[in-house]
Amino acid sequence: MAVLTVSTVVEAPAERVWELVGDFHALGDWHPHLPPSRLGNGPEGHAIGSVRVFELPDGVVLHETLLAYDAEARSYTYSFPDGTFHFDGYRATLRVTPVTELAASFVEWSVRYDIEAEHRKDSTERVHGVFTTGLAGLRERFAS
């Protein structure tokens, strides 16, 4: 099992950051390299089982399913189908934690997955790039 975690500090209170990040279907609204998603099959909003669908520029259609959502803890966990980008058991969590002494937020995006050795480097670099770019875009969005 591979584990990857990327994090940053955002110069805004956790409540404000979560208002944006906490909408499972709005990832494409704040991530600079992802298109807006559309609702897939299943329940809407933050209901477990809700599916967001991204049509990526390279023609790939990505279905991500909400597995857990905790507004109080400011986190959600999602997956995509086994075999997508060579991953199996892909489970990612996005979490926003207040940094009270700074009136800022600690944002962490982590993932666990299985992957065959021959695909590990390329696929892990791809995920790291998506997470890093997203968090940098989020940080810039709230910059003064």
C-alpha positions in Angstrom: 0.0 0.0 0.0 1.3 3.4 -1.0 0.5 6.5 1.1 0.9 10.1 -0.1 0.2 13.3 1.8 0.4 16.9 0.7 -0.4 19.9 2.9 -0.3 23.6 3.1 -1.2 26.6 5.3 -3.9 28.9 3.9 -4.1 32.4 5.2 -7.9 32.3 6.0 -10.0 30.9 8.8 -11.0 27.3 8.5 -14.6 28.1 8.2 -14.0 30.2 5.1 -11.7 27.6 3.5 -14.2 24.8 4.3 -17.0 26.8 2.7 -15.1 26.4 -0.6 -13.3 23.1 -0.1 -16.1 21.3 1.7 -18.4 21.2 -1.4 -17.5 17.8 -2.8 -18.9 18.8 -6.2 -16.9 22.1 -6.4 -13.3 20.8 -6.7 -13.1 21.9 -10.3 -14.2 25.4 -9.1 -11.0 26.0 -7.1 -8.5 23.5 -8.5 -6.7 25.4 -11.3 -6.1 22.3 -13.5 -9.4 20.4 -13.1 -12.6 21.2 -15.1 -15.9 21.7 -13.2 -17.5 18.3 -12.4 -21.0 17.2 -13.1 -23.2 15.0 -10.9 -23.0 11.3 -11.7 -25.4 8.6 -10.7 -26.4 8.4 -7.1 -27.4 10.9 -4.5 -26.7 14.6 -4.7 -24.7 16.9 -2.5 -22.8 15.5 0.4 -24.7 12.2 0.7 -22.5 9.1 0.9 -22.5 7.6 -2.5 -22.7 10.9 -4.4 -20.6 10.8 -7.6 -18.7 13.6 -9.3 -17.7 13.2 -12.8 -14.7 15.0 -14.5 -14.2 15.0 -18.2 -10.4 15.6 -18.4 -8.7 17.3 -21.3 -7.0 14.1 -22.3 -10.4 12.4 -22.9 -10.4 10.5 -19.6 -13.7 10.5 -17.8 -13.1 10.2 -14.0 -15.9 9.1 -11.6 -15.2 9.9 -7.9 -17.5 8.6 -5.2 -18.0 10.2 -1.8 -17.3 7.6 0.9 -17.4 9.8 4.1 -18.3 13.4 4.8 -17.9 15.2 8.2 -18.8 18.9 8.2 -17.8 19.3 11.9 -14.4 17.8 11.4 -14.1 19.6 8.0 -13.2 16.5 6.0 -14.4 14.1 3.3 -13.1 10.9 1.8 -13.7 9.7 -1.8 -12.6 6.9 -4.1 -12.5 6.1 -7.8 -12.9 2.7 -9.4 -10.1 0.1 -9.2 -8.0 0.2 -12.3 -8.4 4.0 -12.9 -4.8 5.2 -13.7 -3.6 1.8 -12.6 -4.7 2.3 -8.9 -6.6 -0.2 -6.8 -8.2 0.7 -3.4 -7.7 4.4 -4.0 -9.0 6.4 -1.0 -8.3 10.1 -0.7 -9.2 12.5 2.1 -9.3 16.2 2.1 -9.2 17.9 5.5 -9.2 21.5 6.8 -8.0 22.2 10.3 -7.9 25.6 12.0 -4.6 27.1 13.1 -6.0 29.4 15.7 -3.0 31.4 16.7 -2.6 32.5 13.0 -6.3 32.7 12.1 -5.3 30.4 9.3 -6.0 26.9 8.1 -3.9 23.7 7.7 -5.2 21.9 4.6 -4.2 18.3 4.1 -4.9 16.1 1.1 -3.9 12.5 1.6 -4.4 9.2 -0.3 -3.8 5.5 0.2 -3.8 3.1 -2.8 -2.3 -0.1 -4.2 -0.4 0.0 -7.5 1.8 -2.4 -9.5 5.5 -1.6 -9.3 5.8 -0.7 -12.9 3.2 2.1 -12.6 4.1 3.4 -9.2 6.5 6.2 -10.1 4.4 7.7 -12.9 1.0 7.4 -11.2 2.4 8.7 -7.9 3.9 11.7 -9.6 0.5 12.3 -11.3 -1.4 12.3 -8.0 1.3 14.4 -6.2 1.0 17.0 -9.1 -2.8 17.1 -8.8 -2.7 17.6 -5.0 0.2 20.1 -5.0 -1.3 22.2 -7.8 -4.7 22.2 -6.1 -3.4 23.2 -2.7 -1.2 25.9 -4.3 -4.2 27.3 -6.1 -6.3 27.2 -2.9 -3.5 29.1 -1.1 -3.3 31.7 -3.8 -7.1 32.1 -3.8 -7.1 33.2 -0.2 -3.8 35.3 -0.4 -4.1 38.9 0.7 
